[in-house]
């Protein structure tokens, strides 16, 4: 199984931690692991650089991690704490001279078109984000490296154009493609990994309250956030993992996220070597105290996976 490397860019809820105006123990903590931006992850997999979600903290996260070039951007769902940085993707156009390659479900695309209509307009304002959309669902799909031959060139008072080898400048437009599917629908929980120059990604279907959302498996690592239920058939995709992330926002039951007890049940069911809790709210104690509590709970409940809270900047590999 091909190995992946995942960096947590943000591990907080939609409000982040600390919450503006809150003076609770967690929000007041001086431990940098208790400073949580909105949930997002950066994955290095098969030589590709993949970003999962582009929330309101996207610019800060990219600068803090020293990131610029991105081969693919995957969206889990359309809520603003996961899509609110969409406009800032134009830095990829400006610096990298590349179109931002987006992979999302149609429900996410329709939401983006409504929220950022100027980006998808036929007659666009010069300089808005140039994106290419690839539609996905819960079926495995293949992501390829950026096509460096398709370089963007700025045309004064007009906007970006593709520069052809002939020197001709042609409009970029908003290409819309269905993702190239993997040809083998039976994975038995294993990702076949790299094929040619592309990598195969396995979406994990989940339910976020009543909203269908996606998590993603990258070889030995699965990233799950903003779920309150996972359909039974999806657990087949989550076998033999070294690392899995699971969201939880509270000790109490929540209408659209796993409670801590529910997250621990999912962790036990998946049985990954390590489980990392993300999308954490200030309702949990500071990181060090919460880590000790989780170790005690796992021992008490005989959960084989090592379960710990993730934090911004943590790297899994």
Secondary structure, 3 states (H helix, E strand, C coil): CCCEEEEEEECECCCCECCCCCCCCCCCCCCHHHCECECEEEEEECCEEEEECCCCCHHHHHHHHCCCCCCEEECCCCCHHHHCCHHHHHHHHHHHCCCEEEEECHHHHHHHHHHCHHHHCCCCCCCCCCEEEEECCCCCEEEECCCCCCEEEEECCCEEEEECCCCCEEECCCCEEECCECCCCCCCCCCCCEECCEEEEEEEEEEECCEEEEEEEECCEEECCCCCECCHHHHHHHCCCCEEEEECCECCCCCCCCEHHHHHHHHHHHCCCEEEEECECCCCCCHHHHHHHHHHHHHHHCCCCEEEECCCCCEEC
